[in-house]
Amino acid sequence: MALSRIRSVAAVAVAVLALGAGLTACSENDDTQNSAADTGASAGFPVTIDHLFGSTTIKAKPERVVTLGGGDMEASIALGVVPVAGADWFGNPQMRGWVKTALGDRPAPKLIQASEPKYEEIAALKPDLIVYINTVNDKKQFDTLNAIAPTIAAPAGTKNVYGVPWQDQVREIAKATGTATAGEQVVKETETLVSDTAKANPDFAGKVITAGVYSADSLNAWLPSDPRMRLLTSLGFKSNPQIDAMDNGDFYVKISPELTPRLDADLIFMAALDGSGKLDPAVVNDKVWNALPAVKAGRVAYWGGAPVINTATPSGEFSSAMSIGGPLGIKYALPKLVPMLKDALAGKG
């Protein structure tokens, strides 16, 4: 989910600040008129959330949440908190089937732009909490959003802003929305699901895995801080030490042709399918890639790259769940992921 650097927001900041101030005034008036009714709903508030940019105090239980980070919307839904709007991270606005299932008959959030927030649109939604956790965490963006409504960012000390552990993401949102008990339950259930899956597949334990994305434009391998790699290692796999040694502080590293041999491992898990579900021609024609012992032995699992994620297909559902992760994504992806990994280990890739 690497994104281009976000452009300056100064041009819109003044207008948004003014709009945010107006919304705040309206909110204060509403709070005064409805203080008695809100007392029960706001039990446990105010709460203060520490994050990369300091801290944010939330005075009352949020009722209109807007989520902007990758997986922030899905984590909120897992907690029973349905946002009024959430960011679409793949440029093809659609509510994923596995998210719809979790929503049930509750109204779906409005899908809004992820990479460059449209501040006027967000302000018009009248949010009382903006969740800005698993995203670029740009200070100018944060300040503009925080002028609209209390905004929470990636946890303090976060190094990889696109790789916030889903447990931290869930717990921060849970604290901010007054659903801490539900948050701990969601974390426990999801961690148990993963650990039970690992125990049921002892052949995964200790096997070295390389994972990443291969397309005509680039070949990228994930580092241990990538959420998808974290899921794979939590199933018992070990990350490839030759890739780990290239750690650049990001969640992936670009592999140049001369470094391709470093990708060899007991198993390779590579997003390399195009929109039609076929193997990317760049992979088919790469002689160095196809000479890798793991590839020659069939110990490779191919799955959907970005073009597949952007399709309303079973492959697109799996690929989006793997990429977004979190409690809902993991629950959906695991039953499909495990057979892929087992087949690849058996040389059926």
One Martini backbone bead per residue (centre of mass of N, CA, C, O) as a GRO file, in nm:
protein
  349
    1MET     BB    1   0.053   0.065   0.016
    2ALA     BB    2   0.204   0.253  -0.134
    3LEU     BB    3   0.253   0.605  -0.135
    4SER     BB    4   0.252   0.903  -0.225
    5ARG     BB    5   0.336   1.196  -0.140
    6ILE     BB    6   0.186   1.440   0.026
    7ARG     BB    7   0.048   1.719  -0.028
    8SER     BB    8  -0.016   2.017   0.052
    9VAL     BB    9  -0.278   2.170   0.282
   10ALA     BB   10  -0.279   2.485   0.301
   11ALA     BB   11  -0.503   2.578   0.095
   12VAL     BB   12  -0.745   2.439   0.290
   13ALA     BB   13  -0.716   2.503   0.595
   14VAL     BB   14  -0.880   2.763   0.645
   15ALA     BB   15  -1.157   2.657   0.557
   16VAL     BB   16  -1.166   2.414   0.752
   17LEU     BB   17  -1.133   2.561   1.016
   18ALA     BB   18  -1.394   2.718   0.991
   19LEU     BB   19  -1.580   2.473   0.967
   20GLY     BB   20  -1.490   2.335   1.227
   21ALA     BB   21  -1.580   2.561   1.416
   22GLY     BB   22  -1.879   2.545   1.346
   23LEU     BB   23  -1.919   2.251   1.434
   24THR     BB   24  -1.833   2.288   1.724
   25ALA     BB   25  -2.052   2.485   1.807
   26CYS     BB   26  -2.287   2.299   1.745
   27SER     BB   27  -2.200   2.072   1.934
   28GLU     BB   28  -2.214   2.235   2.199
   29ASN     BB   29  -2.513   2.297   2.184
   30ASP     BB   30  -2.612   2.004   2.173
   31ASP     BB   31  -2.484   1.915   2.441
   32THR     BB   32  -2.649   2.105   2.622
   33GLN     BB   33  -2.938   1.998   2.535
   34ASN     BB   34  -2.828   1.665   2.575
   35SER     BB   35  -2.684   1.590   2.849
   36ALA     BB   36  -2.874   1.383   2.982
   37ALA     BB   37  -2.881   1.172   2.747
   38ASP     BB   38  -2.548   1.140   2.741
   39THR     BB   39  -2.448   1.019   3.008
   40GLY     BB   40  -2.457   0.712   2.949
   41ALA     BB   41  -2.299   0.710   2.673
   42SER     BB   42  -2.035   0.867   2.830
   43ALA     BB   43  -1.925   0.654   2.982
   44GLY     BB   44  -1.570   0.689   3.037
   45PHE     BB   45  -1.572   0.989   2.990
   46PRO     BB   46  -1.297   1.096   2.915
   47VAL     BB   47  -1.037   1.031   2.667
   48THR     BB   48  -0.685   0.952   2.612
   49ILE     BB   49  -0.478   0.959   2.317
   50ASP     BB   50  -0.181   0.832   2.226
   51HIS     BB   51   0.053   0.958   1.974
   52LEU     BB   52   0.264   1.079   1.734
   53PHE     BB   53   0.126   1.393   1.798
   54GLY     BB   54   0.050   1.303   2.101
   55SER     BB   55  -0.277   1.402   2.199
   56THR     BB   56  -0.627   1.292   2.246
   57THR     BB   57  -0.941   1.421   2.346
   58ILE     BB   58  -1.244   1.250   2.435
   59LYS     BB   59  -1.545   1.354   2.573
   60ALA     BB   60  -1.730   1.154   2.402
   61LYS     BB   61  -1.908   0.925   2.263
   62PRO     BB   62  -1.894   0.830   1.957
   63GLU     BB   63  -2.122   0.859   1.654
   64ARG     BB   64  -1.920   0.993   1.418
   65VAL     BB   65  -1.718   0.800   1.225
   66VAL     BB   66  -1.398   0.845   1.064
   67THR     BB   67  -1.203   0.650   0.831
   68LEU     BB   68  -0.851   0.642   0.678
   69GLY     BB   69  -0.713   0.381   0.725
   70GLY     BB   70  -0.585   0.082   0.689
   71GLY     BB   71  -0.842  -0.101   0.851
   72ASP     BB   72  -1.006   0.099   1.026
   73MET     BB   73  -1.292   0.024   0.939
   74GLU     BB   74  -1.283  -0.285   0.996
   75ALA     BB   75  -1.211  -0.261   1.297
   76SER     BB   76  -1.464  -0.107   1.380
   77ILE     BB   77  -1.670  -0.320   1.291
   78ALA     BB   78  -1.560  -0.546   1.480
   79LEU     BB   79  -1.659  -0.355   1.736
   80GLY     BB   80  -1.951  -0.221   1.639
   81VAL     BB   81  -1.837   0.031   1.470
   82VAL     BB   82  -2.001   0.229   1.240
   83PRO     BB   83  -1.914   0.421   1.009
   84VAL     BB   84  -1.998   0.687   0.804
   85ALA     BB   85  -1.691   0.666   0.700
   86GLY     BB   86  -1.450   0.526   0.457
   87ALA     BB   87  -1.162   0.421   0.321
   88ASP     BB   88  -1.043   0.366  -0.001
   89TRP     BB   89  -0.740   0.170  -0.102
   90PHE     BB   90  -0.795   0.084  -0.439
   91GLY     BB   91  -0.961   0.278  -0.646
   92ASN     BB   92  -1.245   0.084  -0.614
   93PRO     BB   93  -1.533   0.143  -0.506
   94GLN     BB   94  -1.609  -0.107  -0.255
   95MET     BB   95  -1.780  -0.344  -0.077
   96ARG     BB   96  -1.679  -0.601   0.070
   97GLY     BB   97  -1.807  -0.906   0.133
   98TRP     BB   98  -1.668  -0.951   0.419
   99VAL     BB   99  -1.786  -0.680   0.525
  100LYS     BB  100  -2.087  -0.720   0.478
  101THR     BB  101  -2.114  -0.960   0.667
  102ALA     BB  102  -2.039  -0.798   0.926
  103LEU     BB  103  -2.272  -0.585   0.899
  104GLY     BB  104  -2.522  -0.686   0.776
  105ASP     BB  105  -2.805  -0.464   0.833
  106ARG     BB  106  -2.615  -0.238   0.834
  107PRO     BB  107  -2.509   0.047   0.737
  108ALA     BB  108  -2.299   0.155   0.510
  109PRO     BB  109  -2.031   0.310   0.453
  110LYS     BB  110  -1.887   0.566   0.318
  111LEU     BB  111  -1.677   0.604   0.043
  112ILE     BB  112  -1.347   0.734   0.052
  113GLN     BB  113  -1.065   0.889   0.016
  114ALA     BB  114  -0.726   0.817   0.104
  115SER     BB  115  -0.458   0.974   0.014
  116GLU     BB  116  -0.642   1.255  -0.017
  117PRO     BB  117  -0.811   1.429   0.172
  118LYS     BB  118  -1.145   1.559   0.183
  119TYR     BB  119  -1.220   1.798   0.398
  120GLU     BB  120  -1.504   1.898   0.328
  121GLU     BB  121  -1.634   1.620   0.322
  122ILE     BB  122  -1.566   1.543   0.612
  123ALA     BB  123  -1.702   1.783   0.754
  124ALA     BB  124  -1.994   1.723   0.638
  125LEU     BB  125  -2.020   1.457   0.828
  126LYS     BB  126  -1.986   1.531   1.129
  127PRO     BB  127  -1.758   1.442   1.307
  128ASP     BB  128  -1.633   1.303   1.640
  129LEU     BB  129  -1.426   1.106   1.479
  130ILE     BB  130  -1.086   1.046   1.364
  131VAL     BB  131  -0.928   0.779   1.188
  132TYR     BB  132  -0.545   0.788   1.165
  133ILE     BB  133  -0.344   0.524   1.156
  134ASN     BB  134  -0.301   0.335   0.876
  135THR     BB  135  -0.092   0.574   0.750
  136VAL     BB  136   0.103   0.842   0.668
  137ASN     BB  137   0.121   1.052   0.896
  138ASP     BB  138   0.070   1.361   0.842
  139LYS     BB  139   0.088   1.655   1.004
  140LYS     BB  140  -0.090   1.836   0.826
  141GLN     BB  141  -0.324   1.647   0.808
  142PHE     BB  142  -0.379   1.614   1.105
  143ASP     BB  143  -0.436   1.913   1.175
  144THR     BB  144  -0.679   1.942   0.985
  145LEU     BB  145  -0.849   1.713   1.105
  146ASN     BB  146  -0.840   1.815   1.409
  147ALA     BB  147  -1.017   2.073   1.333
  148ILE     BB  148  -1.278   1.905   1.285
  149ALA     BB  149  -1.183   1.655   1.474
  150PRO     BB  150  -1.101   1.426   1.669
  151THR     BB  151  -0.770   1.278   1.628
  152ILE     BB  152  -0.622   0.964   1.549
  153ALA     BB  153  -0.312   0.800   1.547
  154ALA     BB  154  -0.046   0.651   1.552
  155PRO     BB  155   0.131   0.514   1.767
  156ALA     BB  156   0.357   0.574   1.974
  157GLY     BB  157   0.665   0.488   1.804
  158THR     BB  158   0.609   0.452   1.520
  159LYS     BB  159   0.779   0.348   1.222
  160ASN     BB  160   0.550   0.193   1.053
  161VAL     BB  161   0.263   0.341   0.929
  162TYR     BB  162   0.176   0.071   0.743
  163GLY     BB  163   0.241  -0.139   1.019
  164VAL     BB  164   0.023  -0.156   1.220
  165PRO     BB  165  -0.076  -0.347   1.445
  166TRP     BB  166  -0.387  -0.474   1.479
  167GLN     BB  167  -0.400  -0.468   1.786
  168ASP     BB  168  -0.341  -0.163   1.818
  169GLN     BB  169  -0.570  -0.064   1.643
  170VAL     BB  170  -0.804  -0.185   1.804
  171ARG     BB  171  -0.738  -0.062   2.085
  172GLU     BB  172  -0.752   0.237   2.005
  173ILE     BB  173  -1.040   0.238   1.898
  174ALA     BB  174  -1.173   0.124   2.152
  175LYS     BB  175  -1.097   0.354   2.343
  176ALA     BB  176  -1.228   0.589   2.166
  177THR     BB  177  -1.532   0.421   2.163
  178GLY     BB  178  -1.600   0.246   2.425
  179THR     BB  179  -1.476  -0.078   2.339
  180ALA     BB  180  -1.263  -0.240   2.515
  181THR     BB  181  -1.390  -0.517   2.566
  182ALA     BB  182  -1.433  -0.590   2.270
  183GLY     BB  183  -1.137  -0.561   2.188
  184GLU     BB  184  -1.022  -0.798   2.357
  185GLN     BB  185  -1.203  -1.012   2.226
  186VAL     BB  186  -1.107  -0.979   1.936
  187VAL     BB  187  -0.811  -1.039   1.986
  188LYS     BB  188  -0.842  -1.318   2.113
  189GLU     BB  189  -0.995  -1.460   1.880
  190THR     BB  190  -0.783  -1.408   1.658
  191GLU     BB  191  -0.533  -1.531   1.794
  192THR     BB  192  -0.662  -1.811   1.827
  193LEU     BB  193  -0.708  -1.872   1.531
  194VAL     BB  194  -0.408  -1.861   1.452
  195SER     BB  195  -0.288  -2.065   1.658
  196ASP     BB  196  -0.468  -2.304   1.573
  197THR     BB  197  -0.366  -2.311   1.281
  198ALA     BB  198  -0.071  -2.367   1.348
  199LYS     BB  199  -0.121  -2.636   1.504
  200ALA     BB  200  -0.266  -2.774   1.245
  201ASN     BB  201   0.032  -2.681   1.091
  202PRO     BB  202   0.339  -2.805   1.152
  203ASP     BB  203   0.474  -2.773   0.860
  204PHE     BB  204   0.533  -2.457   0.899
  205ALA     BB  205   0.746  -2.485   1.101
  206GLY     BB  206   1.047  -2.310   1.016
  207LYS     BB  207   0.979  -2.213   0.747
  208VAL     BB  208   1.098  -2.042   0.478
  209ILE     BB  209   0.974  -1.714   0.372
  210THR     BB  210   0.870  -1.549   0.076
  211ALA     BB  211   0.723  -1.218   0.028
  212GLY     BB  212   0.508  -1.040  -0.223
  213VAL     BB  213   0.551  -0.833  -0.525
  214TYR     BB  214   0.481  -0.897  -0.881
  215SER     BB  215   0.563  -0.695  -1.163
  216ALA     BB  216   0.642  -0.506  -1.435
  217ASP     BB  217   0.763  -0.275  -1.240
  218SER     BB  218   0.811  -0.475  -0.980
  219LEU     BB  219   1.009  -0.617  -0.700
  220ASN     BB  220   0.870  -0.704  -0.383
  221ALA     BB  221   0.969  -0.746  -0.044
  222TRP     BB  222   0.880  -0.835   0.261
  223LEU     BB  223   0.893  -0.737   0.578
  224PRO     BB  224   0.833  -0.805   0.910
  225SER     BB  225   0.635  -0.536   0.933
  226ASP     BB  226   0.441  -0.665   0.762
  227PRO     BB  227   0.124  -0.779   0.808
  228ARG     BB  228   0.145  -1.030   0.620
  229MET     BB  229   0.406  -1.141   0.746
  230ARG     BB  230   0.297  -1.168   1.031
  231LEU     BB  231   0.094  -1.385   0.964
  232LEU     BB  232   0.292  -1.598   0.856
  233THR     BB  233   0.467  -1.615   1.120
  234SER     BB  234   0.219  -1.690   1.308
  235LEU     BB  235   0.209  -1.983   1.150
  236GLY     BB  236   0.553  -2.053   1.165
  237PHE     BB  237   0.712  -1.895   0.992
  238LYS     BB  238   1.012  -1.772   0.837
  239SER     BB  239   1.188  -1.524   0.757
  240ASN     BB  240   1.403  -1.406   0.527
  241PRO     BB  241   1.727  -1.322   0.601
  242GLN     BB  242   1.809  -1.188   0.325
  243ILE     BB  243   1.581  -0.974   0.350
  244ASP     BB  244   1.614  -0.863   0.638
  245ALA     BB  245   1.907  -0.741   0.575
  246MET     BB  246   1.745  -0.502   0.393
  247ASP     BB  247   1.642  -0.318   0.593
  248ASN     BB  248   1.478   0.029   0.554
  249GLY     BB  249   1.209   0.091   0.746
  250ASP     BB  250   1.009  -0.044   0.591
  251PHE     BB  251   0.778  -0.297   0.447
  252TYR     BB  252   0.981  -0.297   0.200
  253VAL     BB  253   1.182  -0.432  -0.078
  254LYS     BB  254   1.365  -0.382  -0.352
  255ILE     BB  255   1.432  -0.606  -0.629
  256SER     BB  256   1.687  -0.663  -0.809
  257PRO     BB  257   1.799  -0.876  -1.041
  258GLU     BB  258   2.072  -0.952  -0.883
  259LEU     BB  259   1.880  -1.027  -0.610
  260THR     BB  260   1.683  -1.264  -0.669
  261PRO     BB  261   1.822  -1.514  -0.522
  262ARG     BB  262   1.727  -1.419  -0.229
  263LEU     BB  263   1.425  -1.541  -0.255
  264ASP     BB  264   1.495  -1.804  -0.175
  265ALA     BB  265   1.295  -2.083  -0.040
  266ASP     BB  266   1.073  -2.301   0.084
  267LEU     BB  267   0.874  -2.050   0.025
  268ILE     BB  268   0.660  -1.870  -0.209
  269PHE     BB  269   0.469  -1.555  -0.173
  270MET     BB  270   0.303  -1.417  -0.467
  271ALA     BB  271   0.192  -1.122  -0.610
  272ALA     BB  272   0.110  -1.211  -0.976
  273LEU     BB  273  -0.178  -1.142  -1.063
  274ASP     BB  274  -0.405  -1.048  -1.273
  275GLY     BB  275  -0.726  -0.947  -1.349
  276SER     BB  276  -0.775  -1.255  -1.476
  277GLY     BB  277  -0.571  -1.458  -1.304
  278LYS     BB  278  -0.302  -1.432  -1.440
  279LEU     BB  279   0.014  -1.451  -1.498
  280ASP     BB  280   0.248  -1.240  -1.512
  281PRO     BB  281   0.457  -1.189  -1.776
  282ALA     BB  282   0.707  -1.108  -1.610
  283VAL     BB  283   0.731  -1.388  -1.479
  284VAL     BB  284   0.736  -1.578  -1.723
  285ASN     BB  285   1.005  -1.409  -1.851
  286ASP     BB  286   1.182  -1.472  -1.593
  287LYS     BB  287   1.471  -1.645  -1.570
  288VAL     BB  288   1.568  -1.599  -1.281
  289TRP     BB  289   1.312  -1.673  -1.135
  290ASN     BB  290   1.275  -1.965  -1.276
  291ALA     BB  291   1.564  -2.060  -1.137
  292LEU     BB  292   1.455  -2.098  -0.879
  293PRO     BB  293   1.425  -2.363  -0.679
  294ALA     BB  294   1.132  -2.311  -0.580
  295VAL     BB  295   1.007  -2.272  -0.860
  296LYS     BB  296   1.101  -2.540  -0.993
  297ALA     BB  297   0.947  -2.707  -0.747
  298GLY     BB  298   0.662  -2.552  -0.681
  299ARG     BB  299   0.722  -2.348  -0.417
  300VAL     BB  300   0.460  -2.160  -0.513
  301ALA     BB  301   0.234  -1.885  -0.436
  302TYR     BB  302  -0.016  -1.743  -0.620
  303TRP     BB  303  -0.160  -1.414  -0.624
  304GLY     BB  304  -0.325  -1.116  -0.602
  305GLY     BB  305  -0.288  -0.827  -0.723
  306ALA     BB  306  -0.408  -0.521  -0.777
  307PRO     BB  307  -0.602  -0.604  -1.013
  308VAL     BB  308  -0.754  -0.814  -0.831
  309ILE     BB  309  -0.847  -0.638  -0.598
  310ASN     BB  310  -1.023  -0.465  -0.826
  311THR     BB  311  -1.215  -0.719  -0.805
  312ALA     BB  312  -1.537  -0.893  -0.808
  313THR     BB  313  -1.384  -1.160  -0.679
  314PRO     BB  314  -1.257  -1.415  -0.511
  315SER     BB  315  -0.966  -1.311  -0.547
  316GLY     BB  316  -1.031  -1.022  -0.452
  317GLU     BB  317  -1.122  -1.097  -0.171
  318PHE     BB  318  -0.862  -1.226  -0.072
  319SER     BB  319  -0.664  -0.993  -0.138
  320SER     BB  320  -0.802  -0.781   0.040
  321ALA     BB  321  -0.782  -0.936   0.308
  322MET     BB  322  -0.473  -0.960   0.313
  323SER     BB  323  -0.414  -0.647   0.290
  324ILE     BB  324  -0.588  -0.552   0.538
  325GLY     BB  325  -0.677  -0.740   0.753
  326GLY     BB  326  -0.736  -0.816   1.047
  327PRO     BB  327  -1.001  -0.968   1.182
  328LEU     BB  328  -1.169  -0.989   0.915
  329GLY     BB  329  -0.946  -1.068   0.712
  330ILE     BB  330  -0.837  -1.320   0.856
  331LYS     BB  331  -1.099  -1.483   0.873
  332TYR     BB  332  -1.129  -1.499   0.560
  333ALA     BB  333  -0.834  -1.592   0.458
  334LEU     BB  334  -0.734  -1.853   0.601
  335PRO     BB  335  -0.901  -2.086   0.451
  336LYS     BB  336  -0.737  -2.004   0.178
  337LEU     BB  337  -0.435  -1.992   0.258
  338VAL     BB  338  -0.356  -2.274   0.364
  339PRO     BB  339  -0.380  -2.443   0.098
  340MET     BB  340  -0.170  -2.281  -0.057
  341LEU     BB  341   0.071  -2.347   0.130
  342LYS     BB  342   0.056  -2.656   0.120
  343ASP     BB  343   0.090  -2.688  -0.186
  344ALA     BB  344   0.364  -2.545  -0.206
  345LEU     BB  345   0.523  -2.734  -0.015
  346ALA     BB  346   0.441  -2.983  -0.220
  347GLY     BB  347   0.488  -2.867  -0.524
  348LYS     BB  348   0.192  -2.730  -0.651
  349GLY     BB  349   0.261  -2.432  -0.780
   0.00000   0.00000   0.00000
